[in-house]
Amino acid sequence: MDLAGTTETLYDQIFVGSGAATLNGILNLMFVGSYTGPVYGSTQTFDLIWAKNGIVFGARYQIAFNQSGYLAETERVAKDGGEVLRATIRAVVTASDLAE
């Protein structure tokens, strides 16, 4: 899923109007365009998948995020009568940050 900014129209979203969404593979997140992610010390969240009857993580579900200097975590959150898969992106501390 492409992340080009924090406005909902600038990142990929999936809506499942009936039933549940089952994730059983790799969910690949990536920055695109001029978007460079959050600055150190802050986080940005993205509601990626909304499903009326919830989101199920299969045994092979994993998130892939190959942007150096950032960490991505996902969670399921109740929202608008369904459930959303929310990704939180944060900048991580590097060795040079610690040295300063």
ChimeraX attribute file (.defattr): number of C-alpha atoms within 10 A of each C-alpha:
attribute: neighborCount
match mode: 1-to-1
recipient: residues
	/A:1	15
	/A:2	15
	/A:3	22
	/A:4	19
	/A:5	19
	/A:6	15
	/A:7	9
	/A:8	13
	/A:9	10
	/A:10	13
	/A:11	18
	/A:12	15
	/A:13	16
	/A:14	14
	/A:15	12
	/A:16	16
	/A:17	12
	/A:18	11
	/A:19	11
	/A:20	16
	/A:21	22
	/A:22	13
	/A:23	15
	/A:24	13
	/A:25	13
	/A:26	12
	/A:27	12
	/A:28	12
	/A:29	18
	/A:30	15
	/A:31	17
	/A:32	15
	/A:33	9
	/A:34	8
	/A:35	13
	/A:36	12
	/A:37	22
	/A:38	16
	/A:39	12
	/A:40	13
	/A:41	9
	/A:42	11
	/A:43	15
	/A:44	15
	/A:45	15
	/A:46	20
	/A:47	22
	/A:48	20
	/A:49	19
	/A:50	26
	/A:51	24
	/A:52	19
	/A:53	16
	/A:54	22
	/A:55	23
	/A:56	16
	/A:57	13
	/A:58	11
	/A:59	9
	/A:60	10
	/A:61	14
	/A:62	15
	/A:63	15
	/A:64	14
	/A:65	18
	/A:66	13
	/A:67	14
	/A:68	8
	/A:69	12
	/A:70	18
	/A:71	15
	/A:72	18
	/A:73	13
	/A:74	17
	/A:75	11
	/A:76	17
	/A:77	15
	/A:78	14
	/A:79	14
	/A:80	10
	/A:81	11
	/A:82	17
	/A:83	22
	/A:84	26
	/A:85	23
	/A:86	17
	/A:87	19
	/A:88	15
	/A:89	19
	/A:90	20
	/A:91	19
	/A:92	15
	/A:93	12
	/A:94	10
	/A:95	8
	/A:96	7
	/A:97	9
	/A:98	7
	/A:99	6
	/A:100	5
